[in-house]
């Protein structure tokens, strides 16, 4: 059900080699470990994204670094101190900063595909973090045409009960249906941001943990096929993992299919409420997405540091 590739010489998903005995295909011989699928957001795609900016509005997509208290999944609290560096100067000092404690970007050295290694086949964390570390993305920056797929709003308009904590999976067909309903054209090189409503509901609740279940993308091979064949450069969401949880072992892991196999970045825990409201007011769902990751050599993740420009 995927659209044909854009004639760019990149193989279709079904023509990529399988990764050992796993039911996933990889692009190790197609894309570089320094870029992964960010290569799909080439110069022409960036120029096209810039044409999406007509109002001059900027909408940051990042939650506060300490938005979750206590932090999700047992992560440590961020320590913030202000110190007097001199008679007339003060500085910030951050301790126990986990870049994935809030709105985050998963790098290509973040997830291993079992014994097959990280993206590119690198076996050790040291090698993977050097060859596919966050410093490469920090050096190039991330700019692309972003598209908001507001699944939560679509389901609400259809009168479907929508609880973001149910762990429901969004199929590729549903994502494409939402795009059609919103009247937005999907193009090669786009970054897809999927709104589930989880962040808003989670911050409004009294729960102190990750919740254990959230709605998100189906982790199937057909989802990976759809994202690859449409040349999506990045996928983001307002939940903790982009894919749904707890998921289904029989379906597999979207993290494994996308990060170490296809080289596709994920953004998680994005703040999409403001963007969703503004897109609905304007009746348009595309924008320029920019992100400059934390320039830490060998980093496997970063705060998302993302912004939409309308």
C-alpha positions as CSV (number, residue, x, y, z in Angstrom):
1,X,0.0,0.0,0.0
2,X,3.1,2.3,0.0
3,X,3.5,4.9,-2.6
4,X,6.2,4.4,-5.2
5,X,9.6,5.9,-4.6
6,X,10.3,9.3,-6.1
7,X,12.7,8.0,-8.8
8,X,15.8,8.9,-6.8
9,X,17.6,5.6,-7.3
10,X,17.1,4.5,-3.7
11,X,15.7,0.9,-3.5
12,X,12.2,0.3,-2.5
13,X,11.8,-1.3,0.9
14,X,11.1,-4.7,-0.5
15,X,14.4,-4.6,-2.4
16,X,16.5,-3.9,0.6
17,X,18.4,-6.9,2.1
18,X,17.0,-8.6,5.2
19,X,19.0,-8.4,8.5
20,X,19.9,-11.9,9.3
21,X,17.0,-14.0,10.5
22,X,15.1,-10.9,11.7
23,X,11.9,-9.9,9.9
24,X,13.4,-6.5,9.1
25,X,15.3,-5.0,6.1
26,X,18.3,-2.6,6.4
27,X,19.7,0.3,4.4
28,X,23.3,-0.1,5.6
29,X,24.6,-0.1,2.0
30,X,22.4,2.7,0.9
31,X,22.7,5.5,3.5
32,X,25.7,6.8,5.4
33,X,25.9,6.4,9.2
34,X,26.5,10.1,9.6
35,X,23.1,11.0,8.1
36,X,20.8,8.0,7.9
37,X,17.4,9.0,6.4
38,X,18.1,12.7,7.1
39,X,19.8,12.4,3.7
40,X,16.2,12.4,2.2
41,X,15.9,16.0,3.4
42,X,18.3,17.2,0.7
43,X,18.8,20.7,-0.5
44,X,15.7,20.8,-2.7
45,X,13.6,19.4,0.2
46,X,15.0,22.1,2.5
47,X,14.2,24.8,-0.1
48,X,10.7,23.4,-0.4
49,X,10.4,23.5,3.4
50,X,11.4,27.1,3.5
51,X,8.5,27.9,1.1
52,X,6.1,26.6,3.8
53,X,7.0,29.7,5.9
54,X,4.6,32.4,5.1
55,X,3.5,34.0,8.4
56,X,6.9,34.2,10.1
57,X,5.5,32.4,13.2
58,X,7.8,30.3,15.4
59,X,6.4,27.5,17.5
60,X,8.8,25.6,19.8
61,X,8.0,21.9,20.2
62,X,9.9,21.2,23.4
63,X,8.6,20.5,26.9
64,X,10.6,21.9,29.9
65,X,13.5,19.7,30.7
66,X,11.9,18.9,34.1
67,X,8.4,18.5,32.7
68,X,8.0,15.1,34.3
69,X,8.4,14.9,38.0
70,X,9.4,12.4,38.9
71,X,11.1,11.7,35.5
72,X,9.8,8.8,33.4
73,X,11.3,5.3,33.6
74,X,13.3,5.9,36.7
75,X,15.6,8.5,35.1
76,X,17.4,10.9,37.5
77,X,16.1,14.4,38.1
78,X,18.0,17.2,36.4
79,X,20.1,19.2,38.9
80,X,20.2,22.9,38.1
81,X,22.4,25.3,40.0
82,X,23.2,29.0,39.5
83,X,26.8,29.8,40.5
84,X,28.5,33.1,40.8
85,X,31.4,32.9,38.4
86,X,32.7,36.3,39.3
87,X,31.8,39.5,41.0
88,X,29.3,40.4,38.4
89,X,28.6,37.2,36.5
90,X,26.4,34.2,37.2
91,X,26.3,30.9,35.3
92,X,24.2,27.8,35.1
93,X,25.4,24.4,36.1
94,X,23.4,21.3,35.1
95,X,24.0,17.9,36.6
96,X,22.4,14.4,36.0
97,X,21.1,15.7,32.7
98,X,19.7,12.8,30.7
99,X,18.9,14.2,27.2
100,X,16.0,11.8,27.0
101,X,14.3,13.0,30.1
102,X,12.0,15.3,28.1
103,X,11.4,16.1,24.5
104,X,14.1,14.1,22.8
105,X,15.8,13.0,19.6
106,X,17.0,9.4,19.3
107,X,20.3,9.0,17.4
108,X,21.5,6.1,15.3
109,X,23.7,4.8,18.2
110,X,20.8,4.6,20.5
111,X,19.4,1.1,19.7
112,X,21.2,-2.1,18.6
113,X,19.6,-4.7,16.4
114,X,20.6,-7.6,18.6
115,X,23.7,-9.4,17.5
116,X,23.8,-7.6,14.2
117,X,24.8,-4.3,15.8
118,X,24.0,-0.7,15.4
119,X,23.2,1.1,12.1
120,X,25.9,0.3,9.7
121,X,26.7,-3.0,11.4
122,X,28.9,-1.4,14.1
123,X,29.2,-3.9,17.0
124,X,30.6,-1.8,19.9
125,X,29.0,1.2,21.5
126,X,32.3,3.1,21.1
127,X,32.5,2.5,17.4
128,X,28.8,3.2,16.8
129,X,28.8,6.4,18.8
130,X,31.9,7.6,16.9
131,X,30.7,6.7,13.4
132,X,27.0,7.4,13.9
133,X,27.0,9.7,16.9
134,X,25.0,12.8,17.5
135,X,27.9,15.1,16.7
136,X,27.3,14.4,13.0
137,X,23.7,15.6,13.1
138,X,24.8,18.6,15.2
139,X,27.3,19.5,12.6
140,X,24.8,19.3,9.7
141,X,21.7,20.5,11.6
142,X,18.2,19.2,10.8
143,X,15.8,21.1,8.5
144,X,12.9,19.6,6.6
145,X,9.3,20.1,5.7
146,X,7.3,19.0,8.7
147,X,3.8,17.6,8.4
148,X,1.5,17.2,11.5
149,X,-0.7,14.2,11.4
150,X,-3.3,14.9,14.1
151,X,-4.7,11.4,14.8
152,X,-6.2,12.4,18.1
153,X,-8.2,15.2,16.5
154,X,-9.2,13.0,13.6
155,X,-10.6,10.3,15.9
156,X,-12.4,12.9,18.0
157,X,-14.1,14.4,14.9
158,X,-15.2,10.9,13.9
159,X,-16.8,10.4,17.3
160,X,-14.4,7.6,18.2
161,X,-13.6,7.4,22.0
162,X,-9.9,8.3,22.2
163,X,-8.0,7.5,25.4
164,X,-4.2,8.0,24.7
165,X,-3.4,5.5,27.5
166,X,-5.1,2.5,25.8
167,X,-2.0,1.4,23.9
168,X,-3.7,1.5,20.5
169,X,-1.7,1.2,17.4
170,X,-2.1,3.6,14.4
171,X,-1.8,1.7,11.1
172,X,-0.1,3.2,8.0
173,X,-3.6,3.3,6.5
174,X,-4.8,5.5,9.3
175,X,-1.9,7.9,9.0
176,X,-2.4,8.3,5.3
177,X,-6.2,8.7,5.8
178,X,-5.5,11.5,8.3
179,X,-3.2,13.3,5.8
180,X,-6.0,13.0,3.2
181,X,-8.6,14.3,5.6
182,X,-6.4,17.3,6.5
183,X,-5.8,17.9,2.8
184,X,-2.0,17.9,3.2
185,X,0.3,16.4,0.4
186,X,3.0,14.1,1.6
187,X,6.3,14.6,-0.1
188,X,9.7,12.8,-0.2
189,X,12.0,14.2,2.5
190,X,9.1,15.1,4.9
191,X,9.3,14.8,8.7
192,X,6.1,13.3,10.0
193,X,4.9,14.4,13.5
194,X,2.1,12.3,14.8
195,X,-0.1,13.8,17.6
196,X,-1.7,11.2,20.0
197,X,-2.7,13.5,22.9
198,X,-0.5,11.5,25.3
199,X,1.7,14.4,26.6
200,X,-1.3,16.6,27.3
201,X,-3.2,13.8,29.1
202,X,-0.1,12.7,31.0
203,X,0.8,16.1,32.3
204,X,-2.8,16.7,33.4
205,X,-2.8,13.4,35.3
206,X,-1.5,12.5,38.8
207,X,0.4,9.5,37.6
208,X,4.0,9.4,38.7
209,X,5.3,6.9,36.2
210,X,5.4,6.4,32.4
211,X,1.9,5.0,32.5
212,X,2.8,1.7,30.9
213,X,0.6,2.1,27.9
214,X,0.2,4.8,25.2
215,X,-1.1,5.0,21.7
216,X,1.3,5.3,18.8
217,X,2.5,3.9,15.5
218,X,2.0,0.3,14.7
219,X,5.4,-1.4,14.8
220,X,4.8,-3.6,11.8
221,X,6.9,-4.2,8.7
222,X,4.3,-2.4,6.7
223,X,4.8,0.7,8.8
224,X,8.5,0.6,8.1
225,X,7.8,0.0,4.4
226,X,5.5,2.9,4.2
227,X,7.9,5.3,5.9
228,X,10.9,4.2,3.8
229,X,9.1,4.1,0.4
230,X,7.7,7.6,1.0
231,X,11.2,8.8,1.9
232,X,10.3,10.1,5.4
233,X,13.4,11.6,6.9
234,X,12.3,11.7,10.5
235,X,9.3,10.6,12.6
236,X,8.2,12.3,15.8
237,X,5.3,12.1,18.3
238,X,4.0,13.4,21.6
239,X,4.4,10.0,23.3
240,X,7.4,8.3,24.9
241,X,8.4,6.0,22.0
242,X,6.6,7.0,18.7
243,X,5.4,3.4,18.5
244,X,2.5,2.3,20.8
245,X,3.2,0.5,24.1
246,X,3.2,-2.1,25.4
247,X,3.1,-3.3,21.8
248,X,3.1,-6.9,20.6
249,X,6.1,-9.1,20.4
250,X,4.6,-10.8,17.4
251,X,4.5,-7.5,15.5
252,X,8.0,-6.5,16.6
253,X,9.8,-3.3,17.5
254,X,9.5,-0.1,15.4
255,X,12.6,1.2,17.2
256,X,14.6,-1.7,15.8
257,X,13.0,-1.5,12.4
258,X,13.8,2.2,12.0
259,X,16.9,3.2,14.0
260,X,19.5,0.4,13.6
261,X,18.0,-1.0,10.4
262,X,16.8,1.9,8.3
263,X,18.7,4.7,9.9
264,X,15.6,6.8,10.7
265,X,15.6,9.3,13.6
266,X,12.8,9.4,16.1
267,X,11.6,12.4,18.1
268,X,9.6,11.6,21.3
269,X,7.7,13.5,23.9
270,X,7.2,16.5,21.7
271,X,4.9,19.4,22.7
272,X,2.5,19.4,19.8
273,X,-0.6,21.0,21.4
274,X,0.3,24.6,20.4
275,X,1.2,23.6,16.9
276,X,-2.0,21.5,16.5
277,X,-4.2,24.4,17.6
278,X,-2.5,26.8,15.2
279,X,-2.6,24.3,12.3
280,X,-6.3,23.8,12.9
281,X,-6.9,27.6,12.9
282,X,-5.0,28.1,9.7
283,X,-6.4,25.0,8.0
284,X,-2.9,23.9,7.0
285,X,-0.7,21.2,8.4
286,X,2.8,21.7,6.9
287,X,5.6,23.9,8.1
288,X,9.4,24.1,8.3
289,X,10.9,21.9,11.0
290,X,14.3,22.8,12.4
291,X,16.4,21.1,15.1
292,X,20.0,21.6,16.1
293,X,21.0,18.6,18.3
294,X,23.3,18.9,21.3
295,X,26.9,18.9,19.9
296,X,28.2,16.2,22.1
297,X,30.8,14.0,20.4
298,X,29.6,10.4,20.5
299,X,26.2,11.3,21.8
300,X,23.5,8.7,21.3
301,X,20.6,11.1,21.9
302,X,19.8,14.8,22.4
303,X,17.1,17.1,23.6
304,X,14.9,17.7,20.5
305,X,15.6,21.4,20.4
306,X,12.9,21.5,17.7
307,X,10.8,24.3,16.3
308,X,8.1,24.7,13.7
309,X,8.1,27.8,11.4
310,X,4.8,28.8,9.8
